Amino acid sequence: MSDQSAAADVDVDLRQLFASLARNWLRILVITLLVTGLAFAFAWLATPHYKATTQLKIQLSESAYTRPAGTNEDDKPVLDAEGVATEVQVISSSDILKQVAADLKLGDKPEFNYALGMSPVTRLLVIAGLKSDPEEIPLEERVLTKMRDKLNVYGVEKTRVIAVEFSSEDPQLAADIPNAIAKAYLAYQADAKTKSNAAATAFLGPEIDDLQKQVRDAEAKVAAFRSAQSDLLMGGNNSVLATQQLSELSTELSRVRASRASAEATAERVRQALQNGGSLDAVPEVLSSDLIQRLRERQIELRTNIADLSTTLLDNHPRLRAMRSQLADLDGQIRNEAQKIMRGLLTQAQTAQARENQLISDVNKLKAASSRAGEEQVQLDALQREANVRRQQLESYMASFREVSSRKNYLPVDASVFSEARVPSEPYFPKLVPIVGAALVGSLLLMSVITLLQELFSGRAMRPAPGARFERIEQVAMSAMSAPDVDPEPAPEVVEVDDQPTTMESELVPEPEPAPAVQEDAAIAGSEPQAEPEPVRSSLGEIDVEKAAEKLIASGAARAIFVSPEGDEAAASAVLVAREVSDAGLRVLLLDLTASGAASRPMLDSGLFPGITNLLASEAQFSDVIHADLYSDCHVVPVGTADPVRAMRAADRLPIIMQSLTTAYDLVIVECGPADAQGISRLVGDSTEVFMSMLQADDEVAQAAVELIESGYPDLTLVTPIGHETPGNPVPGRRSAA
């Protein structure tokens, strides 16, 4: 059967499991009381230890008078978890512990200097060289080692509080030492700040003097460069005069260019109007002339008069002709005046051109001067920046120096003690009731668990599950361990049949054939030993040991059941096949279920080993009944030394045992002796091969093979050990199984 089905067929008998507690109550009680007594003696005789704790609050305690200028209460740094952890390491540092040990003279106390309290036994061990001499270790190191063993400095979770915890045999020391450590830590912080303040003062004083000199030199360089070495005259808007003049000339040049362009454009329009005979009224400069405006008014007046007289006078009237002559003169005067305006505009454009040329020349000169001034301004700016940097650094150093000077007489530390250690009145160790109670409950539970595990691993608490496929195994009477004396019996007739294949699927039809007579036992008194004839090789289609081993390896079988109708002599096949498969590298176990131990005795050279009967009778466990073969890597479970009748009463556990062995080994070979089909049906599972071991092909073997085939084992395979010799080959002599 598969592992899953086997696991479903096995169940734990809880009643049997917990009944083991009642059966072993005396052992559990004795061991529990013994452990409890030892715990009570330890708690009663142990040296009491006292523990005290000092708590420090880590925070910055700056006041309004010592806080740096420009900062407020919200600007102070806050210690995080890493900062608190750093302070924990500082508190437990060797320097602070050495100072406390020196102040309290801990080196004179045996509790901290174990070289003072050595017992005579310890001194003898030191003299004999079996233990190192504590006096070889420096006193300071010995005291520090003891202090670290008793000291516990830790940060309280989610707070900025550090607890300094110390344990000692002396309650006064248990309180004094953590208080002294806290005091030394605060003194260490104050001393560190004092040293830092002194170092800052010693550094800032010379630096300030040096910076003052540098600032004076830098500002002197700026003034000298501005006045003596360059002509950098500053104008409005804090700019160089040349640059400012260049800007003004550029503006004037643009204005002159615009005026010249406007005059030239106006003169061009007037010229075009005069040349083309166009109207001069479209030119604003012409219309803006006062003379032209008066001439236009006179012209308009004459035209009005001409129009009035034309209604009453003829065209050749002298008066009309005089008016028309005056009108023509006016037109000529207007054109002459327009030409004057044009010439004035051209003169204005020429003047603007001359002014433009002059301005361009001045601008070019100012450009060169401005370029030189720019370069000099860059140098001046560099000197000015250097002077400013020096002055800013000087001001910063002077502010820091004033702050350091103000903190000379008062240096706030970053920690304070808010809970001093008190002298404890009760020891924290040992606690008599908790220790004894824990020993009682722990030993009781441990012994109960050990008892239950022993019962479970022994298999006594296992039973077939409801609905399992295992059939009830009837009680089988097992014969005595020693082989009974048998009378010589006539030699069986050897039958000969047609050659059959290795796996028998048809009935065997034996045919009688003469066989040699069996010799009488040589141990009979007065008889002469006679040579035994060579065994006759049968021809029932059997295979040899090597072929049987190859078949098991190739098929991947998990179990191999060997039936030996001829008794102990034929049991050699199971032994030889097991050794062959084991030599091939598989993990193999041989289970001997014969009455005389014919299969296991040659492998162990003794029949006194515990075996399957001891396991069924609950007298041994698996580890006690599995033994190693003397001649191979195969393992053996012999018959055992328990009462067979008592073992058969627990035969229901045999399928469970088989499943456990199948899980642990690659192949389990079972030698059943002259068993029938009903007997081996309880041992057969998934991946099982059934073999019949034979020495001679007689009627007994043929009949047994036919019965197994008809009982549901058509793949029965015959195997013979004849012709295979190995060390320790089992040859019991006579068959001892009925």
BELPE-V133505 format. One line per field, one symbol per residue. ss: DSSP state (A for helix, B for strand, O for the rest). phi: phi as a letter, one per 20 degrees, with the letter a starting at -180 (. if undefined). burial: b if it has 24 or more other C-alpha atoms within 12 Angstrom, else e. A space follows every 10 residues. Layout:
ss->???
phi->???
burial->???
This chain:
ss->OOAAAAAAAB BBOAAAAAAA AAAOAAAAAA AAAAAAAAAA AAAAAOOOBB BBBBBBBBOO OOOOOOOOOO OOAAAOOOOO AAAAAAAAAA AOOAAAAAAA AAAAOAAAOO OOOOOOOOOA AAAAAAAAOO OOOAAAOOAA AAAAAAAAAA BBBBBOOOOO BBBBBBBBOO AAAAAAAAAA AAAAAAAAAA AAAAAAAAAA AAAAAAAAAA AAAAAAAAAA AAAAAAAOOO OOOBOAAAOB AAAAAAAAAA AAAAAAAAAA AAAAAAAAAA AAAAAAOOOA AAOAAAAOOA AAAAAAAAAA AAAAAAAAAO OOOOOOOAAA AAAAAAAAAA AAAAAAAAAA AAAAAAAAAA AAAAAAAAAA AAAAAAAAAA AAAAAAAAAA AAAAAAAAAA AAAAAAAAAA AAAAAAOOOO OOOOBBBBBO OOOOOOOOBO OAAAAAAAAA AAAAAAAAAA AAAAAAAAOO OBBBOOOOOO OOOOOOOOOO OOOOOOOOOO OOOBBOOOOO OOBBOOOOOO OBBOOOOOOO OOOOOOOOOO OOOOOOOOOO OOBOAAAAAA AAAAAOOOBB BBBOOOOOAA AAAAAAAAAA AAAOOOOBBB BBOOOOOAAA AAAAOOOOOO OAAAAAOOOO OAAAAOBBOO OOOOBBBOOO OOOAAAAAAO AAAAAAAAAA AAAAOOBBBB BOOOOOAAAA OOOOOOOBBB BBBOOOOBAA AAAAAAAAAA OOOOOBBBBO OOOOOOOOOO OOOOOOOO
phi->.fffffffed ceefffffff fffdffffff ffffffffff ffffefffcd cccddddeae dfdfedfgfn dcffeffdfe ffffffffff feffffffff fffelffedf fddffedffg ffffffffne bfffffeggf fffffffffe ecdbeffmcd dddddbdbfd fffgefffff ffffffffff ffffffffff ffefgfffgf ffffffffff ffffffeeeb deeedflldf ffffffffff ffffffffff ffffffffff fffffemefe feefffffff ffffffffff ffffffffff fddefefgff ffffffffff ffffffffff ffffffffff ffffffffff ffffffffff ffffffffff ffffffffff ffffffffff ffffffefeb cfeebbedbe fdffecfebe efffffffff ffffffffff ffffffffnf edbffgnfef efeffcfeff fefffcffdf fffedccfgd fgeeccfedf cfbfcffeff fffffneefd fefffefece nfdeffffff fffffmfecc dddcfenfff ffffffffff ffffoeeccd dedffemfee ffedmaddef bfffffemdb dgfedeceff daefdcdffo defffffffd ffefffffff fffecfbddd eemeedfffe ffdebflddd cdebdcedff ffffffffff eocfefcecc efnddcfmff cfocfcdf
burial->beeeebeebb bbeeeebbeb beeeeeebbe bbbebbeebb eebeeeeebb bbbbbbbbbe eeeeebbeee eeeeeeeeee eeebbebbeb bbeeebbbbb beeeebbebe bbbbbeeeee eeeeeeeeee eeebeeeebb bbbbbbbbeb bbbbbeeeeb bbbbbbbbbb bbbbbbbbbb bbbbbbbbbe eeeeeebeeb beebeeebee bbeebeebbe bbeebbeeee ebbeeeeeeb bbbbbbbebb eebeebbebb eebbebbbbb beebeeeeeb eebebbbeee ebeebbeebe ebbeebeeee eeeeeeeeeb eebbeebeeb beebbebbbe bbeebbebbe ebbebbeebe ebbeebeebb eebbebbeeb eebbebbeeb beebeebbeb bebbbebeee bbbbbbbeeb bbbbeebeeb ebeebbeebb eebbeebbee bbebbbebbb bbbbeeeeeb beeeeeebee beeeeeeeee ebbbbbeeee ebbbebbbeb eeeeeeeebe eeeeeeeeee eeeeebbbbb bbbbbbbbbe bbbeeebbbb bbbbbbbbbb bbbbbbbbbb bbeeebbbbb bbbbbbbbbb bbbbebbebb bbbbbbbbbb bbeebbbbbe bbebbbbbbb bbbbeebbeb bbbbbbbbbb bbeebbbbbb bbbbbbbebb bbbbbebbbb bbbbbbbbbb bbebbbbbbe eebbebbbbb bbebebeebb bbbbbbbe
